[in-house]
């Protein structure tokens, strides 16, 4: 019965994590370039169950008198656990803004490269601005990097961004946006502030087939309707496991009470 408590409790923990993950996705429904987080669940390690007995001849093999023999009964599960929390990199819809500082990437595998105090980070949010030094930057002031690994200076005045990320002004090449793609997207993890970080084996490369579109933004990848349905299911999952915990607790209490009465 105690094992049943742990099994049901593990289900409650997974359901709570599912609800938290969905809530975060919904909170970023209006965040440009946001990629929703998925929750992958797997079975917790199971256990093999054996029956031990002393009667020789009743178990397979050569039973020895006085030494228990083991007979395999079956497999017992022990609940569920979180396997991974990857991001879904499906393409979000592109919205035309007409702002020349807004840039969107068309293609699921391609990211703007940004220099931060913690190192190089990656984002799909192309809502840029000119900072106080005339450099192209994110909304929170982090410099957007070019293919040379340096910040890109964009003087005041009209400019164009080509489909390959090349920025020109009055026929002068100001630099080219560094659009990074990855051979292993599962190793690219969200870090906060709409940034992704390479955990070590994502395989970054600047040779990308993604194209850049000026005057547009990629909207959030959160599917609101699907997220609401999944949130309801997570709440039901939690409630079901909570009732199982209560049932197991009641059964344990009755068993203890019955043993106490028997002893008297």
Helices and strands as residue ranges (DSSP letters): H 2-27, E 40-43, E 47-53, E 69-76, E 80-84, E 94-96, E 103-106, E 111-116, E 119-123, E 129-130, E 136-137, E 143-144, E 160-161, E 166-169, E 172-176, E 179-182, G 185-187, E 188-192, E 195-198, E 204-205, E 211-214, E 216-218, H 224-263
